[in-house]
Amino acid sequence: MIKLQIPISEEDIRSLKVGDEVLLSGTIVTARDEAHKLMVDEKPEFIREYLKESVIYHCGPVVKQNESGEWSFVSAGPTTSAREEPYQSTVVCEYNVRGVIGKGGMGAKTLEGLKKCGAVYFHAIGGAGTLIANSVKKVKKVFKLEEFGSPEAFWVIEVEDFPVVVTMDSHEGSLHKEVLEKSKKIMEELL
Amino acid sequence: MDLKDSILELIRRASTDLSEDVVKSLSEAYENEDEGTPARGVFKTILENVKMAKEQSTPICQDTGSLLFYIDFPEGESEKKYSEAIEGAAIEATKKQYLRPNAVDPVTSKNSGNNIGVNAPYIHFHQWDKDEVRIRVMLKGGGSENVGTQYKLPFPPLKAGRDLAGVRKVVIDAVVNAQGLGCAPGTLGIGIGGDRITSYALSKVQFFRKIGERSADPEIAKLEKDLNETLNKLQIGPMGFGGKTTVLDVFISSQARHPATFFVAISYMCWAFRRKTMVLKNGEVIYD
C-alpha cells in the first residue's frame, strides 16, 4: 500500500503503475458532468488553486448541512467516469491535475492526456458510499451549489487515507483496456 | 404509523440495508476470489461498506437511484392516497439524507432538490384480488441504468437469430459492452418479447426476485443457469478489475411478442441491489 499526500509531484505520480494500491490524503475536488463542461467551455479561475497538483474526484455526494451551516459528506462513492471522456484530458492539462478518481475507467484520449501531462487514473470502489464518506474529514468549500445542485457542484474536501487502485498510469498502461480485450477474446469462444 | 412514515421507513431500509440474499451472494463471491487479488479486495471493501451503511443508517451508495415504486392494491382504493404519501416520504427521505436529490429537469438541467419531478418517483399501480396492499420499491442507480440495453432479433453482427440461442448471444454481448461500468458484479433482469416498452418493463420487475430463484419455465430456467455460468467466465470481475464474479444472477421472463418483432431488453442492476417490500394488512405494516 502506497501512501500519497496531496499536492503530488509529477515525479511521484509518474512512478505509479497499474495495479498499485494507494491511500490518498489531502485536499481534492469533486467534479462531474456540469463541472467538466464548465472547465472546458469557460476555464474558470475560482477552482484553479484547488486543482493544481491535486486530484479530481468524479462524485456526486449525499451531503448534510448542520445548524451552523457546515457541510459534511454522508455517502460519497465514485460515479462512472466514462461520461467525462470528452473533457478529461483538457481539464487535466489545463489545471495541472495529478490524478482523477472515478469508476469504470476512461478511454484512449484520457490515457494520452495522462501521459502527456503527468497524471494517473485512480479507481475507487463503486457503490462504497458510506465507507468512502468516512474518509472525508472536512468539507472546505463548495462552488456552484445553487446553479448545479448538490450532486454536480464542486466540493473541495479534505480526505484521509482514501483507498484507491491505479488502473490507468502515465505510461499508457490501462487495466480497463486489458480486461476489455481479454473478455472480448473469451466472448468469441463462448458464442 | 401513518402511510407516509411507513413508506419513509421502506425507503430508509432500501437505501441503507442491503437484503440478505444479496449480502449472502456477495459474501460467497468474496470467498470465491483468490487471496491477494484486486477482485477479492473489492468484495472485502463492498462487504465492509454494506455493514457500515447498515450500522450508521446511511446510504450504501451515494447514487440512491431513481425511485421506482410498484403498488398492488385491492379494489376500491384510491391511487392518489398512495402517490401523495410517496411524494411526502421521498421529500422527507431526501431531507434525512437517505436519498440524494436525483430528479433533474432535462430541459433546464435544474435539480428539483427533493426527488420530485414529472414521473418522479415513478409508480406502477396494479389492482389485485387480495385484501392487502403490497408496496415495493427499487432504487435504480444511473450508472447501471446507462448500461442497460435493448436488442431486436435477428441481430446480424452476432448472427443472433429469433430464438433462445439468439437471446443468449445478445446477453453476452451486453455484459461485455458493460464491462465494469454498471458497478459489476451486476444482476441482470431480462425481458423477452413484448413491445419496446413492455420488454423493458418486464426486465425491471425481475429484480424483485430473490437471488437464486429460478424461472418456473424449465427452458427459461435452463437459460438463466447457462448464462450465469457463461457470463462468469468472461473475467470482467468486480468493478471490471478482472476476476471470477461478473454477475450475481440472471433473471429472465418472457411474454407474447408480435409476429414481426422479437425484443430482448436487458436491465443491469449494480452490486448494490437495492429493493424492499412492505405489506399493509389489517392496519399492520410488515417489511421483508
Interface residues (C-beta under 8 A of the other chain):
Chain A: G19 E21 E34 C59 G60 P61 V62 V63 K64 V74 S75 A76 G77 T79 T80 A82 K103 G104 G105 H123 I125 G126 G127 A128 G129 T130 L131 I132 A133 N134 F148 G149 S150 P151 E152 P163 V165 T167 L175 H176 E178 V179 L180 K182 S183 K184 I186 M187 L190 L191
Chain B: P38 G41 V42 T45 I46 E48 N49 M52 A53 Q56 T58 P59 I60 C61 Q62 D63 T64 Q97 L99 R100 P101 N102 V104 S109 K110 N111 G113 G142 G143 N146 L158 K169 I172 D173 V176 Q179 G180 L181 C183 T230 K233 L234 Q235 I236 G237 M239 G240 F241 G242 C270 W271 A272
